[in-house]
């Protein structure tokens, strides 16, 4: 069968693969478009495997909240370069994965990867990612997600820095405008102040003991008498809670007011007891060790390849 330029162009449009690769796949498939797509995807799988060892620390964090406002999800999807991180296909992948995570019942990334892809049920999530790896030529990973569900309350999201930081917060007790205002303010607070815990009761005991020991040594090194050291330790520990626990933090809009006080005041305005149930803050690439490349050496590697 004769392989026409129009057929090659159509296959390239559907797969994003190179012109010559499309022509070879069509020849191998004897002009069968669907079979040619399968051949390219198989080759894409091989290409993806070669890229799997490369560090993916760039990318984007994305959110999705269902129309009824009762379910939401935050995801982090990584790639190797900031350039690909801004690519429309990559951004759309992240948006689709956020939606997938919201509607899914899966508890792990691995489980979601095996699900039918929400944007194309002819492939799994894993296959969709692999296909985009083949198309854009970079390693990509669906790193993590967090899902929110609410009955009597609101879920609010906030994305800062063009996909660098994503926040989602859940406030329960009411669904009125005051509750939405509180959730919005808390989302901004979380993005700016980066709390690690909701309340001090959530701080692990081993973390508290470690902080206590640090403050104890600080006080002793300052030459403080033993009898006042413990009081200083407890004072500094309370200061630590105000830094790392959302409810104990000072409100960024009014440094004379804690978040606890802000929520209490808004509860009166809402005619309901508002409570902060849950929050998450994802920052792109946090905790991923980036490999530093020497540019001159990298160029030499390319010329020797």
Secondary structure in CASP SS format (residue, H / E / C, confidence):
PFRMAT SS
TARGET T0000
AUTHOR 0000-0000-0000
METHOD secondary structure of the structure
MODEL  1
X C 1.00
X C 1.00
X C 1.00
X C 1.00
X H 1.00
X H 1.00
X H 1.00
X H 1.00
X H 1.00
X H 1.00
X H 1.00
X H 1.00
X H 1.00
X H 1.00
X H 1.00
X C 1.00
X C 1.00
X C 1.00
X H 1.00
X H 1.00
X H 1.00
X H 1.00
X H 1.00
X H 1.00
X H 1.00
X H 1.00
X H 1.00
X H 1.00
X C 1.00
X C 1.00
X C 1.00
X C 1.00
X H 1.00
X H 1.00
X H 1.00
X H 1.00
X H 1.00
X H 1.00
X H 1.00
X H 1.00
X H 1.00
X H 1.00
X H 1.00
X H 1.00
X H 1.00
X H 1.00
X H 1.00
X H 1.00
X H 1.00
X H 1.00
X H 1.00
X C 1.00
X C 1.00
X C 1.00
X C 1.00
X C 1.00
X C 1.00
X E 1.00
X E 1.00
X E 1.00
X E 1.00
X E 1.00
X E 1.00
X E 1.00
X E 1.00
X C 1.00
X C 1.00
X C 1.00
X C 1.00
X C 1.00
X E 1.00
X E 1.00
X E 1.00
X E 1.00
X E 1.00
X E 1.00
X E 1.00
X E 1.00
X E 1.00
X C 1.00
X C 1.00
X H 1.00
X H 1.00
X H 1.00
X H 1.00
X C 1.00
X C 1.00
X H 1.00
X H 1.00
X H 1.00
X H 1.00
X H 1.00
X H 1.00
X H 1.00
X H 1.00
X H 1.00
X H 1.00
X H 1.00
X H 1.00
X H 1.00
X H 1.00
X H 1.00
X H 1.00
X C 1.00
X C 1.00
X C 1.00
X C 1.00
X C 1.00
X H 1.00
X H 1.00
X H 1.00
X H 1.00
X H 1.00
X C 1.00
X C 1.00
X E 1.00
X E 1.00
X C 1.00
X C 1.00
X E 1.00
X E 1.00
X E 1.00
X E 1.00
X E 1.00
X H 1.00
X H 1.00
X H 1.00
X H 1.00
X H 1.00
X H 1.00
X H 1.00
X H 1.00
X H 1.00
X H 1.00
X H 1.00
X H 1.00
X C 1.00
X C 1.00
X C 1.00
X C 1.00
X E 1.00
X E 1.00
X E 1.00
X E 1.00
X E 1.00
X E 1.00
X E 1.00
X E 1.00
X E 1.00
X C 1.00
X C 1.00
X C 1.00
X E 1.00
X E 1.00
X E 1.00
X E 1.00
X E 1.00
X E 1.00
X E 1.00
X E 1.00
X C 1.00
X C 1.00
X C 1.00
X C 1.00
X E 1.00
X E 1.00
X E 1.00
X E 1.00
X E 1.00
X E 1.00
X E 1.00
X E 1.00
X C 1.00
X C 1.00
X C 1.00
X C 1.00
X H 1.00
X H 1.00
X H 1.00
X H 1.00
X H 1.00
X H 1.00
X H 1.00
X H 1.00
X H 1.00
X H 1.00
X H 1.00
X H 1.00
X H 1.00
X H 1.00
X H 1.00
X H 1.00
X H 1.00
X C 1.00
X C 1.00
X C 1.00
X E 1.00
X C 1.00
X C 1.00
X H 1.00
X H 1.00
X H 1.00
X C 1.00
X C 1.00
X H 1.00
X H 1.00
X H 1.00
X H 1.00
X H 1.00
X H 1.00
X H 1.00
X H 1.00
X H 1.00
X H 1.00
X H 1.00
X H 1.00
X H 1.00
X H 1.00
X H 1.00
X H 1.00
X H 1.00
X C 1.00
X C 1.00
X C 1.00
X C 1.00
X H 1.00
X H 1.00
X H 1.00
X H 1.00
X H 1.00
X H 1.00
X H 1.00
X H 1.00
X H 1.00
X H 1.00
X H 1.00
X H 1.00
X H 1.00
X H 1.00
X H 1.00
X H 1.00
X H 1.00
X H 1.00
X H 1.00
X E 1.00
X H 1.00
X H 1.00
X H 1.00
X C 1.00
X E 1.00
X E 1.00
X C 1.00
X C 1.00
X E 1.00
X E 1.00
X E 1.00
X E 1.00
X E 1.00
X H 1.00
X H 1.00
X H 1.00
X H 1.00
X H 1.00
X H 1.00
X H 1.00
X H 1.00
X H 1.00
X H 1.00
X H 1.00
X H 1.00
X C 1.00
X C 1.00
X C 1.00
X C 1.00
X E 1.00
X E 1.00
X E 1.00
X E 1.00
X E 1.00
X E 1.00
X E 1.00
X E 1.00
X E 1.00
X C 1.00
X C 1.00
X C 1.00
X C 1.00
X C 1.00
X C 1.00
X C 1.00
X C 1.00
X C 1.00
X C 1.00
X C 1.00
X H 1.00
X H 1.00
X H 1.00
X H 1.00
X H 1.00
X H 1.00
X H 1.00
X H 1.00
X H 1.00
X H 1.00
X C 1.00
END
